[in-house]
Structure formats: structure tokens, C-alpha cells
Amino acid sequence: MNHEKALVYLDELTNRYPALLNCRANVLAAYERLVTTYERGGKLLVCGNGGSASDADHIVGELLKGFRHKRPLNSVFKARVQDFIADDGFLDRLQGSLPAIALTTQSAIISAVVNDLGGDLIYAQQILGLGKPEDTLLAISTSGNSDNILKAVAVARAMGVATIGLTGIPGGKLATACDLVIQVPANNTVAIQEYHLPVYHALCSMLEIRFFA
């Protein structure tokens, strides 16, 4: 039932942005990949540069707390928390969460890697430490040729981490580097980023209704 509810958001995406109709199958495949990730107890790792780094932060923000729907905690978990602290009402405000990490926000390790190893490794090094086979990496690059993104994808795949690319046309090396790629129908940075936002909003909406309906 929740799968059918999730498809409503996919229909909404293509109805509002008809140009994304050609991306529909891969957006659905990305959603299904992420459902598997979360059902296996995995997490989403996200990386990008510049505006895409901001998108990475944005995606994580939508997954870690309620986005379009409330995500009330179940009574069993609430009771467990109350074994450790009295509930002054905060448990009715605390929300369910889907684990996700923006590799773009870890300033200490990023600056250390830049200083000691080189900026091309800022994401690959984090994946080496954080990635597990049940996880998925979402790699965002408008050009598809960002060196640090491509190295992150290579390390992830070597570790058995599933990889999803989010890019534009023609998609550069990222278009063939990932297990799955969503290529929005644009070929300049501004237009590509304008399409990326509704795509990842749809994915976040679909995941939320799947796990918290």
C-alpha cells in the first residue's frame, strides 16, 4: 500500500515537470534502491561540490526529520526513552528518521584531507571510513566530471556500496561510473540544478511515505 502512495509523488514530479518524464524509470529505480538500503539497516551518504554540496545538505535535512508528513514515534520506543528521562512532552515532538550523512559538512576531516592528502580525496576518504555494503552513495555532479566525486564513487563500488549518480546531459564520466544514474534533461549548471531539486524532493517524499505512512 505504501508503495502505491509513494508512486503518487513520482506522478506529481512528472506532472509538474514533464521534461523529467524520461527520468521517471531511473528515479523509481533509485527509490527502490534506497528502500532496500533502509530495509537492510543501511544509510545514505551524499556528496557534491558547490551548489551540489548545498543539495547534499538539503537532502539529509529532509530525511533526518519530518518533511511533508509527521513521523510520530511508536509507543514502545517512547516507553523505552522514559526509562531514562521523564517525558515533558518532547517525545511527541521528536520524529522518526531515515539515516543519512552529508559528506560535505564534515569540516575537520575535509580540511585534514585537503591539507594532508589532497582535495580530490575529501569524499573518498570519508567513504572508506563510513561506508558499509548495505549503504548507498548519492553522488551529485552537474558536469559529471568532478574528480573528487568520481574517486568517491570508485571507492564506494570497491567496498560494495551501491552508487547513484545525479547529473545532467551528457553526464560526463559519472553517467557510466555509477550503478544507476539520473540524468536530468539540461546541459548547463543552472538548469541542471533547477531540475535536481524536484527530483530529490520526490525521492525524499517517496521514502517518507514508504516508511512513515
ChimeraX attribute file (.defattr): number of C-alpha atoms within 10 A of each C-alpha:
attribute: neighborCount
match mode: 1-to-1
recipient: residues
	/A:1	7
	/A:2	14
	/A:3	13
	/A:4	11
	/A:5	14
	/A:6	23
	/A:7	18
	/A:8	14
	/A:9	19
	/A:10	22
	/A:11	15
	/A:12	13
	/A:13	22
	/A:14	18
	/A:15	12
	/A:16	11
	/A:17	13
	/A:18	12
	/A:19	14
	/A:20	19
	/A:21	17
	/A:22	14
	/A:23	18
	/A:24	16
	/A:25	12
	/A:26	15
	/A:27	25
	/A:28	18
	/A:29	16
	/A:30	22
	/A:31	23
	/A:32	15
	/A:33	18
	/A:34	25
	/A:35	17
	/A:36	15
	/A:37	19
	/A:38	18
	/A:39	12
	/A:40	12
	/A:41	12
	/A:42	21
	/A:43	22
	/A:44	24
	/A:45	25
	/A:46	26
	/A:47	27
	/A:48	24
	/A:49	17
	/A:50	10
	/A:51	14
	/A:52	23
	/A:53	20
	/A:54	15
	/A:55	22
	/A:56	26
	/A:57	19
	/A:58	15
	/A:59	22
	/A:60	19
	/A:61	17
	/A:62	19
	/A:63	21
	/A:64	15
	/A:65	18
	/A:66	19
	/A:67	15
	/A:68	12
	/A:69	12
	/A:70	16
	/A:71	20
	/A:72	17
	/A:73	16
	/A:74	12
	/A:75	10
	/A:76	8
	/A:77	10
	/A:78	15
	/A:79	12
	/A:80	10
	/A:81	13
	/A:82	12
	/A:83	9
	/A:84	8
	/A:85	8
	/A:86	10
	/A:87	13
	/A:88	8
	/A:89	8
	/A:90	9
	/A:91	18
	/A:92	13
	/A:93	11
	/A:94	15
	/A:95	16
	/A:96	18
	/A:97	17
	/A:98	21
	/A:99	16
	/A:100	22
	/A:101	21
	/A:102	22
	/A:103	22
	/A:104	22
	/A:105	14
	/A:106	13
	/A:107	10
	/A:108	8
	/A:109	15
	/A:110	20
	/A:111	14
	/A:112	13
	/A:113	19
	/A:114	13
	/A:115	10
	/A:116	9
	/A:117	12
	/A:118	13
	/A:119	15
	/A:120	17
	/A:121	19
	/A:122	24
	/A:123	29
	/A:124	23
	/A:125	18
	/A:126	19
	/A:127	21
	/A:128	14
	/A:129	8
	/A:130	13
	/A:131	23
	/A:132	16
	/A:133	16
	/A:134	18
	/A:135	27
	/A:136	27
	/A:137	25
	/A:138	26
	/A:139	27
	/A:140	28
	/A:141	28
	/A:142	30
	/A:143	20
	/A:144	24
	/A:145	15
	/A:146	17
	/A:147	15
	/A:148	19
	/A:149	24
	/A:150	23
	/A:151	18
	/A:152	24
	/A:153	28
	/A:154	16
	/A:155	18
	/A:156	24
	/A:157	18
	/A:158	12
	/A:159	15
	/A:160	14
	/A:161	24
	/A:162	24
	/A:163	25
	/A:164	27
	/A:165	27
	/A:166	28
	/A:167	30
	/A:168	28
	/A:169	17
	/A:170	16
	/A:171	22
	/A:172	16
	/A:173	14
	/A:174	29
	/A:175	22
	/A:176	12
	/A:177	18
	/A:178	22
	/A:179	15
	/A:180	20
	/A:181	25
	/A:182	27
	/A:183	26
	/A:184	25
	/A:185	18
	/A:186	19
	/A:187	16
	/A:188	12
	/A:189	15
	/A:190	11
	/A:191	14
	/A:192	21
	/A:193	22
	/A:194	12
	/A:195	19
	/A:196	21
	/A:197	15
	/A:198	17
	/A:199	23
	/A:200	20
	/A:201	19
	/A:202	24
	/A:203	23
	/A:204	24
	/A:205	24
	/A:206	24
	/A:207	23
	/A:208	25
	/A:209	22
	/A:210	18
	/A:211	17
	/A:212	17
	/A:213	14
